[in-house]
Amino acid sequence: MTRFSASDLETIDSLWRSVPADHVWTGWSATGDEPDEVTLYRTRAHWRRFPLRKSNAEFVLFDDKGTEVARSRSPKQLLQDVEAIPGLTI
């Protein structure tokens, strides 16, 4: 896996800010200037956090158990992947 650049983080932030307030993707976080992982958060009704890592040409999304759930080549595809993950059944 490779590190996220400042440009990658700006793209993720811009994508997150483009979704409506009631969207399932409620936020994201990262530590440091060039993190090797970003965490995506979903709504309380679908509460889960998803580690996001970057390979050379893809974003790789994992669930809270560390299982790979999606690979995205573009930020737009990443958003679709986040939307497609089902919420938790309680």
DONUKOL-919423 format. One record per atom (N, C-alpha, C): residue number from 1; residue in one letter; chain; atom name; x, y, z. Coordinates in nm, 2 decimals. Each point is the difference from the previous one (the first is absolute). Layout:
BEGIN
NUM; A; A; CA; X; Y; Z
...
//
This chain:
BEGIN
1; M; A; N; 0.08; -0.12; 0.00
1; M; A; CA; -0.08; 0.12; 0.00
1; M; A; C; 0.09; 0.12; 0.00
2; T; A; N; -0.05; 0.11; -0.05
2; T; A; CA; 0.07; 0.13; -0.01
2; T; A; C; -0.07; 0.10; 0.09
3; R; A; N; 0.07; 0.11; 0.02
3; R; A; CA; -0.06; 0.11; 0.09
3; R; A; C; -0.09; 0.09; -0.08
4; F; A; N; -0.09; 0.06; 0.07
4; F; A; CA; -0.09; 0.10; -0.07
4; F; A; C; 0.07; 0.13; 0.00
5; S; A; N; 0.00; 0.07; -0.12
5; S; A; CA; 0.06; 0.13; -0.01
5; S; A; C; -0.10; 0.10; 0.04
6; A; A; N; 0.05; 0.13; 0.02
6; A; A; CA; -0.09; 0.11; 0.03
6; A; A; C; -0.11; 0.01; -0.10
7; S; A; N; 0.03; -0.02; -0.13
7; S; A; CA; -0.10; 0.01; -0.11
7; S; A; C; -0.10; -0.11; 0.02
8; D; A; N; 0.04; -0.12; 0.04
8; D; A; CA; -0.10; -0.11; 0.03
8; D; A; C; -0.09; 0.04; 0.11
9; L; A; N; 0.05; 0.06; 0.10
9; L; A; CA; -0.08; 0.04; 0.12
9; L; A; C; -0.10; 0.11; -0.04
10; E; A; N; 0.05; 0.09; -0.08
10; E; A; CA; -0.09; 0.11; -0.05
10; E; A; C; -0.11; -0.06; -0.09
11; T; A; N; 0.03; -0.10; -0.08
11; T; A; CA; -0.10; -0.06; -0.08
11; T; A; C; -0.11; -0.07; 0.08
12; I; A; N; 0.05; -0.08; 0.10
12; I; A; CA; -0.09; -0.07; 0.09
12; I; A; C; -0.09; 0.11; 0.08
13; D; A; N; 0.06; 0.10; 0.05
13; D; A; CA; -0.08; 0.11; 0.07
13; D; A; C; -0.10; 0.06; -0.09
14; S; A; N; 0.04; 0.03; -0.12
14; S; A; CA; -0.09; 0.06; -0.10
14; S; A; C; -0.12; -0.09; -0.03
15; L; A; N; 0.03; -0.13; -0.02
15; L; A; CA; -0.10; -0.10; -0.03
15; L; A; C; -0.10; -0.01; 0.12
16; W; A; N; 0.05; 0.00; 0.12
16; W; A; CA; -0.08; -0.01; 0.12
16; W; A; C; -0.09; 0.12; 0.01
17; R; A; N; 0.06; 0.12; -0.03
17; R; A; CA; -0.08; 0.12; 0.01
17; R; A; C; -0.11; 0.02; -0.11
18; S; A; N; 0.01; -0.08; -0.10
18; S; A; CA; -0.09; 0.00; -0.11
18; S; A; C; -0.13; -0.08; 0.02
19; V; A; N; 0.00; -0.08; 0.10
19; V; A; CA; -0.12; -0.08; 0.03
19; V; A; C; -0.10; 0.07; 0.09
20; P; A; N; -0.13; -0.03; -0.02
20; P; A; CA; -0.10; 0.07; 0.09
20; P; A; C; 0.02; -0.03; 0.15
21; A; A; N; -0.05; 0.08; 0.08
21; A; A; CA; 0.01; -0.01; 0.15
21; A; A; C; -0.05; -0.14; 0.05
22; D; A; N; -0.10; -0.05; -0.07
22; D; A; CA; -0.06; -0.13; 0.05
22; D; A; C; 0.06; -0.12; -0.07
23; H; A; N; 0.11; 0.02; -0.06
23; H; A; CA; 0.07; -0.12; -0.07
23; H; A; C; 0.06; -0.09; 0.10
24; V; A; N; 0.01; -0.13; -0.03
24; V; A; CA; 0.06; -0.10; 0.09
24; V; A; C; 0.14; 0.03; 0.04
25; W; A; N; 0.08; 0.06; -0.08
25; W; A; CA; 0.14; 0.03; 0.03
25; W; A; C; 0.00; 0.13; 0.08
26; T; A; N; 0.03; -0.01; 0.13
26; T; A; CA; -0.01; 0.12; 0.09
26; T; A; C; 0.13; 0.07; 0.02
27; G; A; N; 0.11; -0.06; -0.03
27; G; A; CA; 0.13; 0.07; 0.02
27; G; A; C; 0.12; -0.09; -0.03
28; W; A; N; 0.11; 0.05; 0.03
28; W; A; CA; 0.13; -0.07; -0.02
28; W; A; C; 0.10; 0.06; 0.09
29; S; A; N; 0.11; -0.08; 0.02
29; S; A; CA; 0.11; 0.06; 0.08
29; S; A; C; 0.13; -0.07; -0.05
30; A; A; N; 0.11; 0.07; 0.03
30; A; A; CA; 0.13; -0.05; -0.03
30; A; A; C; 0.10; 0.07; 0.09
31; T; A; N; 0.11; -0.06; 0.03
31; T; A; CA; 0.10; 0.05; 0.09
31; T; A; C; 0.13; 0.03; -0.08
32; G; A; N; 0.05; 0.12; 0.01
32; G; A; CA; 0.13; 0.03; -0.07
32; G; A; C; -0.02; 0.06; -0.14
33; D; A; N; 0.11; 0.05; -0.05
33; D; A; CA; 0.00; 0.06; -0.13
33; D; A; C; -0.02; -0.10; -0.12
34; E; A; N; 0.06; -0.11; 0.02
34; E; A; CA; 0.00; -0.11; -0.11
34; E; A; C; -0.04; -0.13; 0.07
35; P; A; N; -0.12; -0.02; 0.04
35; P; A; CA; -0.04; -0.12; 0.07
35; P; A; C; 0.00; -0.12; -0.09
36; D; A; N; 0.02; -0.12; 0.06
36; D; A; CA; -0.01; -0.12; -0.08
36; D; A; C; -0.14; -0.06; 0.01
37; E; A; N; -0.09; 0.07; 0.08
37; E; A; CA; -0.14; -0.05; 0.01
37; E; A; C; -0.09; 0.12; 0.04
38; V; A; N; -0.11; 0.00; -0.06
38; V; A; CA; -0.11; 0.10; 0.03
38; V; A; C; -0.12; -0.08; 0.05
39; T; A; N; -0.07; 0.05; 0.09
39; T; A; CA; -0.12; -0.07; 0.05
39; T; A; C; -0.12; 0.07; -0.05
40; L; A; N; -0.10; -0.07; -0.05
40; L; A; CA; -0.13; 0.05; -0.05
40; L; A; C; -0.10; -0.04; 0.10
41; Y; A; N; -0.10; 0.09; 0.03
41; Y; A; CA; -0.10; -0.03; 0.10
41; Y; A; C; -0.14; 0.01; -0.07
42; R; A; N; -0.09; -0.09; 0.05
42; R; A; CA; -0.13; 0.00; -0.05
42; R; A; C; -0.10; 0.04; 0.11
43; T; A; N; -0.13; 0.03; -0.04
43; T; A; CA; -0.10; 0.05; 0.10
43; T; A; C; -0.02; -0.09; 0.11
44; R; A; N; -0.06; 0.06; 0.11
44; R; A; CA; -0.03; -0.08; 0.12
44; R; A; C; -0.09; -0.12; -0.03
45; A; A; N; -0.10; 0.02; -0.09
45; A; A; CA; -0.09; -0.12; -0.03
45; A; A; C; 0.08; -0.11; -0.07
46; H; A; N; 0.10; 0.04; -0.07
46; H; A; CA; 0.09; -0.10; -0.07
46; H; A; C; 0.14; 0.01; 0.05
47; W; A; N; 0.01; 0.03; 0.13
47; W; A; CA; 0.13; 0.03; 0.06
47; W; A; C; 0.11; -0.11; -0.03
48; R; A; N; 0.10; 0.05; -0.07
48; R; A; CA; 0.12; -0.09; -0.02
48; R; A; C; 0.11; 0.10; -0.04
49; R; A; N; 0.12; -0.05; 0.02
49; R; A; CA; 0.11; 0.08; -0.05
49; R; A; C; 0.08; -0.09; -0.09
50; F; A; N; 0.05; 0.06; -0.10
50; F; A; CA; 0.07; -0.08; -0.11
50; F; A; C; 0.14; 0.06; -0.02
51; P; A; N; 0.10; -0.08; 0.03
51; P; A; CA; 0.14; 0.04; -0.04
51; P; A; C; 0.01; 0.01; -0.15
52; L; A; N; 0.06; 0.10; -0.05
52; L; A; CA; 0.03; 0.02; -0.14
52; L; A; C; 0.15; 0.01; -0.02
53; R; A; N; 0.05; -0.09; -0.09
53; R; A; CA; 0.14; 0.00; -0.03
53; R; A; C; 0.02; 0.03; -0.15
54; K; A; N; 0.12; 0.03; -0.04
54; K; A; CA; 0.02; 0.03; -0.14
54; K; A; C; 0.11; -0.09; -0.05
55; S; A; N; -0.03; -0.06; -0.12
55; S; A; CA; 0.11; -0.08; -0.07
55; S; A; C; 0.05; 0.10; -0.11
56; N; A; N; 0.08; -0.05; -0.09
56; N; A; CA; 0.05; 0.08; -0.10
56; N; A; C; -0.10; 0.07; -0.08
57; A; A; N; -0.11; -0.07; -0.04
57; A; A; CA; -0.10; 0.06; -0.09
57; A; A; C; -0.14; 0.00; 0.05
58; E; A; N; -0.02; -0.05; 0.13
58; E; A; CA; -0.13; -0.02; 0.05
58; E; A; C; -0.02; 0.04; 0.14
59; F; A; N; -0.12; 0.03; 0.04
59; F; A; CA; -0.04; 0.01; 0.14
59; F; A; C; -0.05; -0.13; 0.04
60; V; A; N; 0.04; -0.05; 0.12
60; V; A; CA; -0.05; -0.13; 0.05
60; V; A; C; -0.07; 0.02; 0.13
61; L; A; N; -0.12; -0.04; 0.00
61; L; A; CA; -0.09; 0.02; 0.12
61; L; A; C; -0.01; -0.13; 0.08
62; F; A; N; 0.01; 0.01; 0.13
62; F; A; CA; -0.01; -0.12; 0.09
62; F; A; C; -0.12; 0.02; 0.09
63; D; A; N; -0.05; -0.11; 0.05
63; D; A; CA; -0.11; 0.02; 0.11
63; D; A; C; 0.07; 0.00; 0.13
64; D; A; N; -0.08; 0.01; 0.11
64; D; A; CA; 0.05; 0.01; 0.13
64; D; A; C; 0.07; -0.13; 0.05
65; K; A; N; -0.01; -0.10; -0.07
65; K; A; CA; 0.07; -0.13; 0.03
65; K; A; C; 0.13; -0.02; -0.08
66; G; A; N; 0.03; 0.10; -0.09
66; G; A; CA; 0.12; -0.01; -0.08
66; G; A; C; -0.02; -0.07; -0.13
67; T; A; N; -0.12; -0.04; -0.04
67; T; A; CA; -0.03; -0.07; -0.12
67; T; A; C; -0.01; 0.11; -0.11
68; E; A; N; 0.06; -0.03; -0.12
68; E; A; CA; -0.01; 0.09; -0.11
68; E; A; C; -0.14; 0.00; -0.05
69; V; A; N; -0.07; 0.11; -0.02
69; V; A; CA; -0.13; 0.01; -0.05
69; V; A; C; -0.02; 0.06; -0.13
70; A; A; N; 0.10; 0.08; -0.04
70; A; A; CA; -0.01; 0.07; -0.14
70; A; A; C; 0.14; 0.05; -0.04
71; R; A; N; 0.02; 0.01; -0.13
71; R; A; CA; 0.11; 0.06; -0.06
71; R; A; C; -0.05; 0.10; -0.10
72; S; A; N; 0.05; 0.12; 0.01
72; S; A; CA; -0.05; 0.11; -0.09
72; S; A; C; 0.12; 0.07; -0.07
73; R; A; N; -0.02; 0.02; -0.13
73; R; A; CA; 0.10; 0.07; -0.07
73; R; A; C; -0.01; 0.15; 0.00
74; S; A; N; -0.12; 0.05; 0.03
74; S; A; CA; -0.03; 0.14; 0.00
74; S; A; C; -0.08; 0.04; 0.13
75; P; A; N; 0.01; 0.13; 0.04
75; P; A; CA; -0.08; 0.05; 0.11
75; P; A; C; -0.15; -0.02; -0.02
76; K; A; N; -0.05; 0.02; -0.12
76; K; A; CA; -0.14; -0.02; -0.03
76; K; A; C; -0.04; -0.15; 0.03
77; Q; A; N; 0.08; -0.09; -0.05
77; Q; A; CA; -0.02; -0.14; 0.03
77; Q; A; C; 0.00; -0.03; 0.15
78; L; A; N; 0.10; 0.06; 0.07
78; L; A; CA; 0.01; -0.02; 0.15
78; L; A; C; -0.14; 0.04; 0.06
79; L; A; N; -0.05; 0.12; -0.04
79; L; A; CA; -0.13; 0.04; 0.06
79; L; A; C; -0.11; -0.10; -0.03
80; Q; A; N; 0.00; -0.06; -0.12
80; Q; A; CA; -0.10; -0.10; -0.03
80; Q; A; C; 0.02; -0.13; 0.09
81; D; A; N; 0.12; -0.03; 0.02
81; D; A; CA; 0.04; -0.12; 0.08
81; D; A; C; -0.05; 0.02; 0.15
82; V; A; N; 0.02; 0.12; 0.05
82; V; A; CA; -0.04; 0.03; 0.14
82; V; A; C; -0.15; -0.01; 0.01
83; E; A; N; -0.07; 0.06; -0.10
83; E; A; CA; -0.15; -0.01; -0.01
83; E; A; C; -0.05; -0.14; 0.00
84; A; A; N; 0.07; -0.09; -0.07
84; A; A; CA; -0.05; -0.13; -0.03
84; A; A; C; 0.02; -0.10; 0.12
85; I; A; N; 0.08; 0.04; 0.10
85; I; A; CA; 0.02; -0.09; 0.11
85; I; A; C; -0.12; 0.00; 0.09
86; P; A; N; -0.06; -0.11; 0.04
86; P; A; CA; -0.12; 0.00; 0.08
86; P; A; C; 0.02; 0.04; 0.14
87; G; A; N; -0.10; 0.05; 0.06
87; G; A; CA; 0.01; 0.04; 0.14
87; G; A; C; 0.00; -0.13; 0.09
88; L; A; N; 0.02; 0.02; 0.13
88; L; A; CA; 0.00; -0.11; 0.09
88; L; A; C; -0.14; -0.04; 0.03
89; T; A; N; -0.03; -0.13; 0.02
89; T; A; CA; -0.13; -0.05; 0.03
89; T; A; C; 0.00; -0.03; 0.15
90; I; A; N; -0.09; 0.07; 0.07
90; I; A; CA; 0.00; -0.02; 0.15
90; I; A; C; -0.13; -0.07; 0.04
//
